């Protein structure tokens, strides 16, 4: 398939956009709250790169090579029995050929809180609000590619037994409001975890996004990503995570593919 220069430029810009909007999702940022005075820090990195993107018809088309290296952390701290503070600092390094603009600096970083609505031994419901900073600039001026945002999220978690193994299911839906009249996004995340042995967690996760509105530089788009990883507990405080992720389908979005790794610390 041959794609004209204009099509390549549009696909490249869309590809850059989706990488910018993606956050480092190595943590199980689920519906459960931390006990008062307890917390966890999950610090990790993700690398992705591709020469393909999904066009307006959902077909894969070639785009110039694109690479992103992300350092990030997911931090939460139990404030009360029904409130947990959340922070998500990140740093991005994005490399792409001219005339597109490469970037190295602060990524979209957030600060907020999660509030408990209901909990039992098996089931938990919560709500979360997160304010996020602007994203990287791709247009060579002071305006960010994505404005500051407010993420409002509803979460549900369920603990259960899978044979002799402990398991959980976490489902989340959110709407992200952007400043500067940029179109908002629906978010749909599902995580399934199971422990085949006491100190090993197997994670299968799905992350989805739907942008129904559109504006200049922001066409209607959607994407679906899958991630699989293993989390090994060295002891009650320290764990390590290793996995891979990939965008499996989408519209006006880039195809991500790469490894993720993280260190978990509980205190």
N, C-alpha and C positions, 0 to 999 in steps of 0.2 A: 504494500500500500504506500503510495506517494502522497505526502502532505505538503502543501504550499508553505511559503515563508510566513504568510499571515497566520495560517493554522498552527504552525510550529510555535510562533510567538505567543498566541493565545493559550495553547496547551502548556507552554512553559510557565506562563504567568499563573495559570490555574494550578499547576503542579506545585509551584512555590507557595501558593496560598494555602493549600491543604496541609503542607508540611508545617507551615507556620501555625496553623490552627490546632494541629495535633499536640497534645501534651504528653509528657512522659507518664505512661500508665503502667508502671511496674508494681505499684502498691495495690493492695486490696483495700481500697478506700471505701469500705462497705458501710452498711447501715448501723453497725454496732458502735457503741460509744466506749471511750476509754474510762476506766475508774478514776475518781478524783485523785489528782496528784501523780498519776501514771501517764506514760506517753510512749511514743515510738518515733524513730527517725528512719526513713528508708531513703538512702542516698544511692543514686545509680546513674547509669549512662545508657544511651540508645544511639545506634548508628543506622542510618538508612540511606539508600541511594537507588536510583533507577533511571532508565532511559525510556520509560513508558508512562502514559497517563490515560485515564478514561475520558473520552470526548462527550459531547452533548447527547450522543446516542448510546453511551455506555460501552463503546468499543475501545479497545486498547490501541493507542496511536503512538508513534515514536516522538520523543522530545529530546532536547539536548540533555546530556548527562547532568544529574543533580545529586548533591550529597549534603546530608545534614548530620551533625554530631551534636548531641544534646546532653548536658549535665543537669541533673535536677534532684530535688529532694521532696519527699512527702513527709510532713511533720504534723503530728497531732498530740494534743495534751488534754487530759481530763480536767475540766474546770470544776464541774459538779457532777452529781449522778445523772443529770439530764442535759449536760452541755459539754461539748468537746471543741476546743480551738483547733483550727486547721490552717496550715501554711504550705504553699507550693512554690518555693523559689526555683528559678531555672536559668540556664545560660545556653544560648544557641550559637553554633558556628555553621553557617550555611555557605556552601560553595557552588557556584554555577557560572557558566561562561558568559562573557559579554554578548549582547548589551544588557543582559540581566545583571542585577546588583547583588554581590555577595555580602554577607553580614556576619559579624561576630560581636555578641553583646548579650544584654539581658533578654531572656525570652519572656513569654507571658507568665507572670508570677502572680499568685493569688493569696488572699488572706480572708478567713471567714470562720464560721462556726457551724457545727452540726448539733441539732436539738432532738432529744428523744421524744417520741410521741406515744409509744407503747412497747412493752417488752415482756417476754416470758422466757422460759428455758429454751424454747424452740424458735420463737418468732419475735422479730423486732421491726418496728417502723420508726423512721426518723425523717427530718427535713434539714436541708443544708443551704446556706447562703454564702457565696464566695465572690469577693471583688477581685478582678484580675487587672493587671497593668496592661498598657498597650503592647502590641507585638513589635517585631522587627520592621524596619523600613525597607521596602524594595523599590521605592520610586525616587530615591536620590535626594529627598528633601526632609523636612522635619516632621512630616505627617506619617504616622505609622500605617503599615499595611492593614492592621486590624486595630480598632480603637479599644479603649478600656471597656470592660464588660462587667455585668452582674449575672452570675450563674445561680439560678434557683432550682433546687433539686429535691425530689422525693425519693426515698430509699426504703427498701424492704429486704430483710434477711431471714433465712430459714436454716436452722441446724437440724440435721437428721443423720441416721445411720444407713450406710450402704453395705449390707451384709455385716461383717465385723468391723468395717472401717467407718470412721467419723467423716462427715461431709457437710458442706454448706452450699447454699445458693443465694446469691445477692443480685437483686434487680434494681436498676435506677433509671429514672427519667427526669430530664431537666430541660429548661429553656434558658438560653443565654441571650441577654439583652446587650446590644452594643451601642456605644455613644456615636456621635457624629452621623446619625441617621443611617448607619450601616445595618444591613438586614440581620435579624437574629437567627438562632439555630435551635432546633430540637436535638437533644442528646439521648441516646438509648444504650445503656451499658448493662451487660449481664456477666457475672462471674460464677464459675462452678469450681469448687475445690474439694479434694478428697485426700485423705492420709492413708496410703497403703501400709505405712509403718509410722510409728509414733513421731519420728523426727524428720519426716519427708512429706511435704505438701505438693500435690500436683494441681496446677491451675490451668483452667481453660477459660478464656475470656473473649467476649465479643463487644466491640465498641462501634456505635453507629451515630451518624450525624445527618440531619436533614435541614437544608436551608431553602424554604419555600419562597421567600421574598427575594428581590434582586435590586441591585443598584449598580452604578457605574463601577466596573472592576469586580463586581460580585454577582455573577450569574447564578441562577438557581442551580443547586448542587446537592448531592448526597453521597455518602460513602459508608462502607461496612468493612471493619477490620477484625481479624482473628489473631489471638495471641495465645501461645502455649508456653508454660514455664514450669520449672521445678524450684522449690524453696527448701533448702536443707537447714535444719536447726542444729547448730554446733552446741548450744546450751540454751538456757531459758532467756538469755539476753541477746545473743548474736545468731543471725541467720544469713544465708547467701542465696541469691536468686539468679537463675540463668534461663533464658528463653529466646524465642523468635516471634516476630509478628509480620503480618502481611495484609495489605488491602486486597480484598477478594472481589469487590464490585464497587461501582460508583458511577457518577455522572459529573462531568466538569470537575474532575479531581485527579490528583496524582496517585500512582500506585506505589505504596510504601512497602519495603521489604528489608528486614535487617534484624540483627540480634539486640537483646537487652540484657542488662546485668545490674544487680543491686546488692547492697549490704543493708541488712535490717538490724536495728538496735532498739531494744525495748528497755524502758527504765521506769 
